[in-house]
Amino acid sequence: MALTPSNITVFQATDALWVEGGGRVDLVLEDGQLVVLLTVPSGSVLPFRAKTLRAATTASNVVALYH
């Protein structure tokens, strides 16, 4: 499922995220922690249980991965 950065949209916690276009990734994890990754390279898989992709995210085509 492709994700749109937003500070208010909450989705089912992911098993991981795939980042097609590199950049900054701001996440809120399932337990409420904020994670900021400043230089995620294109094609990365991020093994986080995220529930929000925050609006400060500059990476493009971030996709939620589920088992």
SULNOR-V170700 format. One record per residue. N is the residue number from 1. RES is the residue in one small letter. PHI is phi in radians with two decimals (none if undefined). OMEGA is omega in whole degrees, 0 to 359 (999 if undefined). Layout:
N&RES&PHI&OMEGA / N&RES&PHI&OMEGA
//
This chain:
1&m&none&177 / 2&a&-1.25&183 / 3&l&-1.91&175 / 4&t&-1.89&179 / 5&p&-1.01&181 / 6&s&-2.86&178 / 7&n&-1.45&184 / 8&i&-2.05&180 / 9&t&-1.34&177 / 10&v&-2.01&180 / 11&f&-2.14&177 / 12&q&-1.01&183 / 13&a&-0.96&182 / 14&t&-1.37&169 / 15&d&-1.56&177 / 16&a&-2.93&176 / 17&l&-2.22&174 / 18&w&-1.94&183 / 19&v&-1.96&181 / 20&e&-1.32&181 / 21&g&-1.92&187 / 22&g&-1.09&179 / 23&g&2.61&180 / 24&r&-1.38&176 / 25&v&-2.22&176 / 26&d&-1.94&183 / 27&l&-2.20&163 / 28&v&-1.95&182 / 29&l&-1.42&181 / 30&e&-0.95&181 / 31&d&-1.56&176 / 32&g&1.65&179 / 33&q&-1.22&175 / 34&l&-1.65&177 / 35&v&-2.12&177 / 36&v&-2.13&177 / 37&l&-1.96&190 / 38&l&-1.41&185 / 39&t&-2.39&179 / 40&v&-1.39&179 / 41&p&-1.29&176 / 42&s&-1.00&178 / 43&g&1.44&182 / 44&s&-1.41&169 / 45&v&-1.93&182 / 46&l&-1.88&185 / 47&p&-1.47&182 / 48&f&-2.03&173 / 49&r&-1.60&184 / 50&a&-1.56&175 / 51&k&-2.12&177 / 52&t&-2.54&171 / 53&l&-1.82&190 / 54&r&-1.25&185 / 55&a&-1.09&180 / 56&a&-1.28&179 / 57&t&-1.12&176 / 58&t&-1.90&176 / 59&a&-1.12&182 / 60&s&-1.93&178 / 61&n&0.91&176 / 62&v&-1.54&186 / 63&v&-2.10&176 / 64&a&-1.35&178 / 65&l&-1.97&179 / 66&y&-2.28&175 / 67&h&-1.30&999
//
